[in-house]
Amino acid sequence: MQTSQYASLPTEQRQRCEVWTRVMGYHRPVSQFNIGKRAEHQERRHFTEAAASR
């Protein structure tokens, strides 16, 4: 499938992507976070291998 086919997909055929993250030793969907935890998740700095190798 080509990338252009994904861009033209009708809204009613699209599916929401659920984001999970590791919290306190287990995995949990971000959609179940309370307001404070969601704000904390947005402020996180994510690990990148390129940045770590400097």
PyMOL Python script that loads the backbone (N, CA, C, O; Angstrom):
from pymol import cmd

cmd.read_pdbstr("""\
ATOM      1  N   MET A   1       0.823  -1.181   0.000  1.00  0.00           N
ATOM      2  CA  MET A   1       0.000   0.000   0.000  1.00  0.00           C
ATOM      3  C   MET A   1       0.868   1.246   0.000  1.00  0.00           C
ATOM      4  O   MET A   1       1.879   1.302   0.700  1.00  0.00           O
ATOM      5  N   GLN A   2       0.487   2.223  -0.764  1.00  0.00           N
ATOM      6  CA  GLN A   2       1.259   3.448  -0.848  1.00  0.00           C
ATOM      7  C   GLN A   2       0.821   4.422   0.237  1.00  0.00           C
ATOM      8  O   GLN A   2      -0.304   4.349   0.732  1.00  0.00           O
ATOM      9  N   THR A   3       1.713   5.330   0.602  1.00  0.00           N
ATOM     10  CA  THR A   3       1.430   6.320   1.634  1.00  0.00           C
ATOM     11  C   THR A   3       0.245   7.187   1.262  1.00  0.00           C
ATOM     12  O   THR A   3      -0.537   7.553   2.139  1.00  0.00           O
ATOM     13  N   SER A   4       0.086   7.529   0.001  1.00  0.00           N
ATOM     14  CA  SER A   4      -1.010   8.390  -0.425  1.00  0.00           C
ATOM     15  C   SER A   4      -2.368   7.735  -0.169  1.00  0.00           C
ATOM     16  O   SER A   4      -3.362   8.436   0.020  1.00  0.00           O
ATOM     17  N   GLN A   5      -2.425   6.414  -0.160  1.00  0.00           N
ATOM     18  CA  GLN A   5      -3.680   5.717   0.121  1.00  0.00           C
ATOM     19  C   GLN A   5      -4.099   5.909   1.577  1.00  0.00           C
ATOM     20  O   GLN A   5      -5.294   5.958   1.870  1.00  0.00           O
ATOM     21  N   TYR A   6      -3.144   6.018   2.484  1.00  0.00           N
ATOM     22  CA  TYR A   6      -3.466   6.248   3.890  1.00  0.00           C
ATOM     23  C   TYR A   6      -4.017   7.650   4.104  1.00  0.00           C
ATOM     24  O   TYR A   6      -4.944   7.839   4.891  1.00  0.00           O
ATOM     25  N   ALA A   7      -3.458   8.624   3.417  1.00  0.00           N
ATOM     26  CA  ALA A   7      -3.874  10.011   3.579  1.00  0.00           C
ATOM     27  C   ALA A   7      -5.295  10.243   3.090  1.00  0.00           C
ATOM     28  O   ALA A   7      -5.972  11.153   3.568  1.00  0.00           O
ATOM     29  N   SER A   8      -5.754   9.433   2.143  1.00  0.00           N
ATOM     30  CA  SER A   8      -7.082   9.642   1.587  1.00  0.00           C
ATOM     31  C   SER A   8      -8.150   8.755   2.237  1.00  0.00           C
ATOM     32  O   SER A   8      -9.277   8.690   1.746  1.00  0.00           O
ATOM     33  N   LEU A   9      -7.813   8.085   3.315  1.00  0.00           N
ATOM     34  CA  LEU A   9      -8.760   7.215   3.994  1.00  0.00           C
ATOM     35  C   LEU A   9      -9.878   8.046   4.625  1.00  0.00           C
ATOM     36  O   LEU A   9      -9.587   9.004   5.341  1.00  0.00           O
ATOM     37  N   PRO A  10     -11.150   7.710   4.383  1.00  0.00           N
ATOM     38  CA  PRO A  10     -12.266   8.467   4.956  1.00  0.00           C
ATOM     39  C   PRO A  10     -12.257   8.411   6.487  1.00  0.00           C
ATOM     40  O   PRO A  10     -11.840   7.410   7.069  1.00  0.00           O
ATOM     41  N   THR A  11     -12.707   9.462   7.121  1.00  0.00           N
ATOM     42  CA  THR A  11     -12.702   9.571   8.578  1.00  0.00           C
ATOM     43  C   THR A  11     -13.424   8.404   9.243  1.00  0.00           C
ATOM     44  O   THR A  11     -12.947   7.889  10.254  1.00  0.00           O
ATOM     45  N   GLU A  12     -14.544   7.980   8.710  1.00  0.00           N
ATOM     46  CA  GLU A  12     -15.315   6.896   9.334  1.00  0.00           C
ATOM     47  C   GLU A  12     -14.606   5.541   9.268  1.00  0.00           C
ATOM     48  O   GLU A  12     -15.002   4.611   9.971  1.00  0.00           O
ATOM     49  N   GLN A  13     -13.574   5.411   8.444  1.00  0.00           N
ATOM     50  CA  GLN A  13     -12.810   4.158   8.349  1.00  0.00           C
ATOM     51  C   GLN A  13     -11.536   4.193   9.188  1.00  0.00           C
ATOM     52  O   GLN A  13     -10.847   3.182   9.321  1.00  0.00           O
ATOM     53  N   ARG A  14     -11.229   5.350   9.749  1.00  0.00           N
ATOM     54  CA  ARG A  14     -10.004   5.464  10.543  1.00  0.00           C
ATOM     55  C   ARG A  14     -10.218   4.871  11.934  1.00  0.00           C
ATOM     56  O   ARG A  14     -11.344   4.807  12.427  1.00  0.00           O
ATOM     57  N   GLN A  15      -9.127   4.442  12.556  1.00  0.00           N
ATOM     58  CA  GLN A  15      -9.174   3.843  13.880  1.00  0.00           C
ATOM     59  C   GLN A  15      -8.244   4.621  14.804  1.00  0.00           C
ATOM     60  O   GLN A  15      -7.117   4.945  14.428  1.00  0.00           O
ATOM     61  N   ARG A  16      -8.709   4.918  15.999  1.00  0.00           N
ATOM     62  CA  ARG A  16      -7.907   5.670  16.965  1.00  0.00           C
ATOM     63  C   ARG A  16      -6.730   4.810  17.449  1.00  0.00           C
ATOM     64  O   ARG A  16      -6.889   3.623  17.735  1.00  0.00           O
ATOM     65  N   CYS A  17      -5.579   5.418  17.530  1.00  0.00           N
ATOM     66  CA  CYS A  17      -4.371   4.745  18.006  1.00  0.00           C
ATOM     67  C   CYS A  17      -4.245   4.975  19.510  1.00  0.00           C
ATOM     68  O   CYS A  17      -4.230   6.118  19.967  1.00  0.00           O
ATOM     69  N   GLU A  18      -4.155   3.899  20.271  1.00  0.00           N
ATOM     70  CA  GLU A  18      -4.045   4.034  21.724  1.00  0.00           C
ATOM     71  C   GLU A  18      -2.570   3.987  22.117  1.00  0.00           C
ATOM     72  O   GLU A  18      -1.843   3.082  21.707  1.00  0.00           O
ATOM     73  N   VAL A  19      -2.141   4.945  22.897  1.00  0.00           N
ATOM     74  CA  VAL A  19      -0.752   5.049  23.337  1.00  0.00           C
ATOM     75  C   VAL A  19      -0.634   4.465  24.743  1.00  0.00           C
ATOM     76  O   VAL A  19      -1.383   4.842  25.645  1.00  0.00           O
ATOM     77  N   TRP A  20       0.301   3.555  24.920  1.00  0.00           N
ATOM     78  CA  TRP A  20       0.565   2.950  26.230  1.00  0.00           C
ATOM     79  C   TRP A  20       1.935   3.414  26.706  1.00  0.00           C
ATOM     80  O   TRP A  20       2.816   3.706  25.898  1.00  0.00           O
ATOM     81  N   THR A  21       2.106   3.480  28.001  1.00  0.00           N
ATOM     82  CA  THR A  21       3.395   3.845  28.565  1.00  0.00           C
ATOM     83  C   THR A  21       3.623   3.038  29.842  1.00  0.00           C
ATOM     84  O   THR A  21       2.680   2.521  30.441  1.00  0.00           O
ATOM     85  N   ARG A  22       4.856   2.944  30.237  1.00  0.00           N
ATOM     86  CA  ARG A  22       5.209   2.189  31.450  1.00  0.00           C
ATOM     87  C   ARG A  22       5.124   3.119  32.648  1.00  0.00           C
ATOM     88  O   ARG A  22       5.765   4.169  32.684  1.00  0.00           O
ATOM     89  N   VAL A  23       4.325   2.720  33.627  1.00  0.00           N
ATOM     90  CA  VAL A  23       4.155   3.509  34.845  1.00  0.00           C
ATOM     91  C   VAL A  23       4.320   2.589  36.047  1.00  0.00           C
ATOM     92  O   VAL A  23       3.628   1.577  36.158  1.00  0.00           O
ATOM     93  N   MET A  24       5.226   2.933  36.935  1.00  0.00           N
ATOM     94  CA  MET A  24       5.418   2.184  38.176  1.00  0.00           C
ATOM     95  C   MET A  24       5.570   0.675  37.947  1.00  0.00           C
ATOM     96  O   MET A  24       5.033  -0.129  38.710  1.00  0.00           O
ATOM     97  N   GLY A  25       6.299   0.299  36.902  1.00  0.00           N
ATOM     98  CA  GLY A  25       6.607  -1.100  36.663  1.00  0.00           C
ATOM     99  C   GLY A  25       5.597  -1.874  35.836  1.00  0.00           C
ATOM    100  O   GLY A  25       5.785  -3.070  35.613  1.00  0.00           O
ATOM    101  N   TYR A  26       4.538  -1.234  35.374  1.00  0.00           N
ATOM    102  CA  TYR A  26       3.578  -1.924  34.512  1.00  0.00           C
ATOM    103  C   TYR A  26       3.124  -0.994  33.401  1.00  0.00           C
ATOM    104  O   TYR A  26       3.316   0.219  33.493  1.00  0.00           O
ATOM    105  N   HIS A  27       2.526  -1.541  32.354  1.00  0.00           N
ATOM    106  CA  HIS A  27       2.087  -0.745  31.209  1.00  0.00           C
ATOM    107  C   HIS A  27       0.626  -0.344  31.370  1.00  0.00           C
ATOM    108  O   HIS A  27      -0.198  -1.120  31.854  1.00  0.00           O
ATOM    109  N   ARG A  28       0.322   0.883  30.955  1.00  0.00           N
ATOM    110  CA  ARG A  28      -1.024   1.420  31.118  1.00  0.00           C
ATOM    111  C   ARG A  28      -1.329   2.384  29.974  1.00  0.00           C
ATOM    112  O   ARG A  28      -0.436   3.116  29.547  1.00  0.00           O
ATOM    113  N   PRO A  29      -2.569   2.406  29.464  1.00  0.00           N
ATOM    114  CA  PRO A  29      -2.913   3.345  28.395  1.00  0.00           C
ATOM    115  C   PRO A  29      -2.957   4.780  28.906  1.00  0.00           C
ATOM    116  O   PRO A  29      -3.487   5.043  29.986  1.00  0.00           O
ATOM    117  N   VAL A  30      -2.409   5.691  28.142  1.00  0.00           N
ATOM    118  CA  VAL A  30      -2.384   7.107  28.511  1.00  0.00           C
ATOM    119  C   VAL A  30      -3.809   7.652  28.629  1.00  0.00           C
ATOM    120  O   VAL A  30      -4.053   8.572  29.410  1.00  0.00           O
ATOM    121  N   SER A  31      -4.738   7.102  27.873  1.00  0.00           N
ATOM    122  CA  SER A  31      -6.129   7.575  27.916  1.00  0.00           C
ATOM    123  C   SER A  31      -6.771   7.387  29.292  1.00  0.00           C
ATOM    124  O   SER A  31      -7.775   8.034  29.588  1.00  0.00           O
ATOM    125  N   GLN A  32      -6.216   6.517  30.134  1.00  0.00           N
ATOM    126  CA  GLN A  32      -6.764   6.288  31.473  1.00  0.00           C
ATOM    127  C   GLN A  32      -6.088   7.145  32.543  1.00  0.00           C
ATOM    128  O   GLN A  32      -6.432   7.045  33.720  1.00  0.00           O
ATOM    129  N   PHE A  33      -5.143   7.972  32.152  1.00  0.00           N
ATOM    130  CA  PHE A  33      -4.460   8.852  33.108  1.00  0.00           C
ATOM    131  C   PHE A  33      -5.394   9.960  33.579  1.00  0.00           C
ATOM    132  O   PHE A  33      -6.288  10.388  32.849  1.00  0.00           O
ATOM    133  N   ASN A  34      -5.175  10.420  34.814  1.00  0.00           N
ATOM    134  CA  ASN A  34      -5.901  11.602  35.285  1.00  0.00           C
ATOM    135  C   ASN A  34      -5.238  12.848  34.693  1.00  0.00           C
ATOM    136  O   ASN A  34      -4.200  12.740  34.039  1.00  0.00           O
ATOM    137  N   ILE A  35      -5.817  14.016  34.913  1.00  0.00           N
ATOM    138  CA  ILE A  35      -5.338  15.260  34.301  1.00  0.00           C
ATOM    139  C   ILE A  35      -3.878  15.545  34.651  1.00  0.00           C
ATOM    140  O   ILE A  35      -3.096  15.932  33.782  1.00  0.00           O
ATOM    141  N   GLY A  36      -3.515  15.360  35.897  1.00  0.00           N
ATOM    142  CA  GLY A  36      -2.141  15.621  36.330  1.00  0.00           C
ATOM    143  C   GLY A  36      -1.135  14.693  35.680  1.00  0.00           C
ATOM    144  O   GLY A  36      -0.070  15.132  35.246  1.00  0.00           O
ATOM    145  N   LYS A  37      -1.468  13.413  35.610  1.00  0.00           N
ATOM    146  CA  LYS A  37      -0.559  12.440  35.011  1.00  0.00           C
ATOM    147  C   LYS A  37      -0.420  12.672  33.509  1.00  0.00           C
ATOM    148  O   LYS A  37       0.661  12.477  32.954  1.00  0.00           O
ATOM    149  N   ARG A  38      -1.526  13.096  32.830  1.00  0.00           N
ATOM    150  CA  ARG A  38      -1.437  13.420  31.398  1.00  0.00           C
ATOM    151  C   ARG A  38      -0.496  14.596  31.171  1.00  0.00           C
ATOM    152  O   ARG A  38       0.307  14.576  30.239  1.00  0.00           O
ATOM    153  N   ALA A  39      -0.589  15.614  32.010  1.00  0.00           N
ATOM    154  CA  ALA A  39       0.298  16.776  31.878  1.00  0.00           C
ATOM    155  C   ALA A  39       1.747  16.351  32.083  1.00  0.00           C
ATOM    156  O   ALA A  39       2.635  16.794  31.355  1.00  0.00           O
ATOM    157  N   GLU A  40       1.985  15.499  33.068  1.00  0.00           N
ATOM    158  CA  GLU A  40       3.337  14.992  33.325  1.00  0.00           C
ATOM    159  C   GLU A  40       3.851  14.191  32.125  1.00  0.00           C
ATOM    160  O   GLU A  40       5.020  14.308  31.757  1.00  0.00           O
ATOM    161  N   HIS A  41       2.999  13.393  31.528  1.00  0.00           N
ATOM    162  CA  HIS A  41       3.388  12.584  30.365  1.00  0.00           C
ATOM    163  C   HIS A  41       3.777  13.477  29.189  1.00  0.00           C
ATOM    164  O   HIS A  41       4.726  13.165  28.469  1.00  0.00           O
ATOM    165  N   GLN A  42       3.060  14.580  28.983  1.00  0.00           N
ATOM    166  CA  GLN A  42       3.373  15.500  27.879  1.00  0.00           C
ATOM    167  C   GLN A  42       4.698  16.215  28.084  1.00  0.00           C
ATOM    168  O   GLN A  42       5.349  16.603  27.114  1.00  0.00           O
ATOM    169  N   GLU A  43       5.104  16.393  29.331  1.00  0.00           N
ATOM    170  CA  GLU A  43       6.355  17.092  29.633  1.00  0.00           C
ATOM    171  C   GLU A  43       7.575  16.179  29.583  1.00  0.00           C
ATOM    172  O   GLU A  43       8.703  16.666  29.648  1.00  0.00           O
ATOM    173  N   ARG A  44       7.380  14.892  29.471  1.00  0.00           N
ATOM    174  CA  ARG A  44       8.498  13.939  29.475  1.00  0.00           C
ATOM    175  C   ARG A  44       9.441  14.173  28.306  1.00  0.00           C
ATOM    176  O   ARG A  44       9.031  14.575  27.217  1.00  0.00           O
ATOM    177  N   ARG A  45      10.696  13.912  28.560  1.00  0.00           N
ATOM    178  CA  ARG A  45      11.705  13.944  27.503  1.00  0.00           C
ATOM    179  C   ARG A  45      11.992  12.500  27.143  1.00  0.00           C
ATOM    180  O   ARG A  45      12.340  11.697  28.008  1.00  0.00           O
ATOM    181  N   HIS A  46      11.849  12.168  25.867  1.00  0.00           N
ATOM    182  CA  HIS A  46      12.017  10.797  25.409  1.00  0.00           C
ATOM    183  C   HIS A  46      13.462  10.521  25.023  1.00  0.00           C
ATOM    184  O   HIS A  46      14.144  11.385  24.471  1.00  0.00           O
ATOM    185  N   PHE A  47      13.913   9.334  25.310  1.00  0.00           N
ATOM    186  CA  PHE A  47      15.263   8.874  25.016  1.00  0.00           C
ATOM    187  C   PHE A  47      15.436   8.731  23.510  1.00  0.00           C
ATOM    188  O   PHE A  47      14.584   8.161  22.828  1.00  0.00           O
ATOM    189  N   THR A  48      16.543   9.254  22.999  1.00  0.00           N
ATOM    190  CA  THR A  48      16.938   9.008  21.610  1.00  0.00           C
ATOM    191  C   THR A  48      18.379   8.542  21.618  1.00  0.00           C
ATOM    192  O   THR A  48      19.215   9.080  22.344  1.00  0.00           O
ATOM    193  N   GLU A  49      18.657   7.559  20.821  1.00  0.00           N
ATOM    194  CA  GLU A  49      19.990   6.976  20.799  1.00  0.00           C
ATOM    195  C   GLU A  49      21.038   7.979  20.330  1.00  0.00           C
ATOM    196  O   GLU A  49      22.159   7.985  20.839  1.00  0.00           O
ATOM    197  N   ALA A  50      20.686   8.827  19.363  1.00  0.00           N
ATOM    198  CA  ALA A  50      21.632   9.820  18.853  1.00  0.00           C
ATOM    199  C   ALA A  50      22.049  10.801  19.943  1.00  0.00           C
ATOM    200  O   ALA A  50      23.226  11.145  20.053  1.00  0.00           O
ATOM    201  N   ALA A  51      21.108  11.242  20.731  1.00  0.00           N
ATOM    202  CA  ALA A  51      21.412  12.193  21.813  1.00  0.00           C
ATOM    203  C   ALA A  51      22.256  11.535  22.906  1.00  0.00           C
ATOM    204  O   ALA A  51      23.099  12.189  23.519  1.00  0.00           O
ATOM    205  N   ALA A  52      22.032  10.261  23.147  1.00  0.00           N
ATOM    206  CA  ALA A  52      22.753   9.552  24.193  1.00  0.00           C
ATOM    207  C   ALA A  52      24.201   9.269  23.819  1.00  0.00           C
ATOM    208  O   ALA A  52      25.037   9.103  24.707  1.00  0.00           O
ATOM    209  N   SER A  53      24.517   9.211  22.541  1.00  0.00           N
ATOM    210  CA  SER A  53      25.862   8.865  22.114  1.00  0.00           C
ATOM    211  C   SER A  53      26.815  10.058  22.113  1.00  0.00           C
ATOM    212  O   SER A  53      28.009   9.882  21.867  1.00  0.00           O
ATOM    213  N   ARG A  54      26.330  11.242  22.377  1.00  0.00           N
ATOM    214  CA  ARG A  54      27.212  12.431  22.399  1.00  0.00           C
ATOM    215  C   ARG A  54      28.090  12.477  23.600  1.00  0.00           C
ATOM    216  O   ARG A  54      28.878  13.410  23.753  1.00  0.00           O
TER     217      ARG A  54
END
""", "prot")
cmd.dss("prot")
cmd.show_as("cartoon", "prot")
cmd.util.cbc("prot")
cmd.orient("prot")
